[in-house]
Amino acid sequence: MRADTMQERQQGSESKRNQFGDTPPEEFRKQLHELADWVADFREQIGDLRVGPNDRPGAIRERLPRRAPEDGESFEKILSDVDRIIVPGMVHWSHPMFLGYFGWTSTGPGILGEILTAPLNVNAMTWRTCPAATELETVVVDWLRKWVGLSDEFGGVIYDTASVGIMHALAVAREQAAPATRKLGLTGRNLPRLRIYTSDQAHSSAEKAAIALGLGEENVVRIPSDDQFRMDVTSLGQKIAEDRRNNLQPMAVIATVGTTSTASVDPVADIGQLCREAKIWLHIDAAYGGGFAMVPEYERLRKGWELADSIVINPHKTVFVPLDFSVLYVRDLERLRRVFSLVPEYLRGDTVEAEKNYMDYGIQLGRRFRALKAWVIWRSLGRVGVVARLREQIRLANLLTDLIRKDNRFELSAQPGMGVVCFRWVGSARCADRTPQRGVPASDRKLDQFNSEIVERINASGRAYLTQTKLRGRTVIRIGLGNVLTTDEHLRKGWEIIRETAAAVSEKSQTPKTKSQSNSNQPNAKRNKARLS
Ligand SMILES: Cc1ncc(COP(=O)(O)O)c(C=O)c1O
């Protein structure tokens, strides 16, 4: 055989190997360097991007190929499409002018932690399938427990989200209220309806959990809150007593430390006392507020935690771990294991000798190595660094509160809590026509529309991103601080944008609509433009 033919054959089989295997190491190294630059550039320049797009639904899909490619494409091409289509189609939660929901947790070390997790790509289902992932999970969960001052009677497990955490907590509460439900289910057993109580400000994950657990969303009883949006404990006691008289069985109370709209904090100690006396499971939803319990001057947030059966904390909201990362703590974690442990035959060998197999603590079998990114970020910041950053959020929230107080066209809608500030444009409407009609006065309804339009216009402009919520039926503007890139300057700029936009909305409502105005409801928006000039 001629030498060149042999070489061709060899090259052929080489390229076949590549076709079936992985990227050749040298090429992979090059791509990684390219990606590293991309990540660093993105992070450095994120403040120059529009915060969010102003596309209609489906617009991004139209720019994407309908069919998956037949043949593989180069990484360069894929990355250029990320720049061209994906990045401009995103709301940039890590942008310093992203002031919506709860401030976001992107940081350099957090990104490094995520990147580091990718090549390891293990399944943390049992100790045997990855001892380091299992043991590190136990370690970081314990670090957080100590940081927030929770007693060692509590053991924790990492889930993706608080919604999943609460569902698992309530599954244990359900087993306690109706033993053997794990085995027999709820139906055909002549059981009373099991009831869950939470405030009218609590997160909808309570109902989601009730749906998933077969308890029924109508069995989540919403208890009224007081003028500071905290659960009214007297009403809670009355509702529980009334339910008992009607042969309904109280199963759990969910108290919130940091509600979604205003970050209000329920009187957990009083609620806990009531739960102890009535032998009802107490779950604390500290998804948002839990992280702030690390701040010494916020120690009051931990009041009553010693009475809880379970607590959920979302480090992906306030302890700088990138999404997703939520920890459920259960007093005597073994109770959680008893509800969910089920070892299929093929995994039996994996479960001997282990101190802990995390697959036993929930419905998930396969589990990401989430603990690694938490370990990287928490080691990088240290407790002092985390607390300093949380204090900064509080400082910025206070700064914004002062700015709002100084402008009498706006009013605060709730006591600012942690990094959350709710307020509302009232303009001169305070003295305007408030002719009472059925339901909401006309001037209030108009103000609701105003406030909603302010938020929508700003979000469409791409200059900042805010949220709106309803408090006592009124639409309010809500700002959630927490992004480490957001500075005084960004906040002041955001406040100017709000004032400008409010003035424009108010002016528009006083001028009769012209044709051109009605066609363009986002005057500042440069549609589909990725970067702000
Ligand atoms: C108080 C509270 N609890 C629970 C949740 C649900 O969190 P997750 O998205 O982790 O399920 C939220 C979401 O914002 C929340 O604000």
PDBQT file of the ligand as one rigid body, heavy atoms in Angstrom, charges set to zero:
ROOT
HETATM    1  C1  LIG A 601     -41.065  34.898  50.278  1.00  0.00    +0.000 C 
HETATM    2  C2  LIG A 601     -40.850  33.959  49.135  1.00  0.00    +0.000 A 
HETATM    3  N1  LIG A 601     -40.987  32.637  49.326  1.00  0.00    +0.000 NA
HETATM    4  C3  LIG A 601     -40.820  31.757  48.325  1.00  0.00    +0.000 A 
HETATM    5  C4  LIG A 601     -40.497  32.174  47.073  1.00  0.00    +0.000 A 
HETATM    6  C5  LIG A 601     -40.299  31.165  45.977  1.00  0.00    +0.000 C 
HETATM    7  O1  LIG A 601     -38.956  31.106  45.704  1.00  0.00    +0.000 OA
HETATM    8  P1  LIG A 601     -38.367  30.125  44.595  1.00  0.00    +0.000 P 
HETATM    9  O2  LIG A 601     -38.351  30.903  43.329  1.00  0.00    +0.000 OA
HETATM   10  O3  LIG A 601     -36.996  29.793  45.084  1.00  0.00    +0.000 OA
HETATM   11  O4  LIG A 601     -39.249  28.942  44.513  1.00  0.00    +0.000 OA
HETATM   12  C6  LIG A 601     -40.349  33.541  46.810  1.00  0.00    +0.000 A 
HETATM   13  C7  LIG A 601     -40.006  34.018  45.464  1.00  0.00    +0.000 C 
HETATM   14  O5  LIG A 601     -39.693  35.138  45.223  1.00  0.00    +0.000 OA
HETATM   15  C8  LIG A 601     -40.531  34.453  47.869  1.00  0.00    +0.000 A 
HETATM   16  O6  LIG A 601     -40.433  35.768  47.665  1.00  0.00    +0.000 OA
ENDROOT
TORSDOF 0
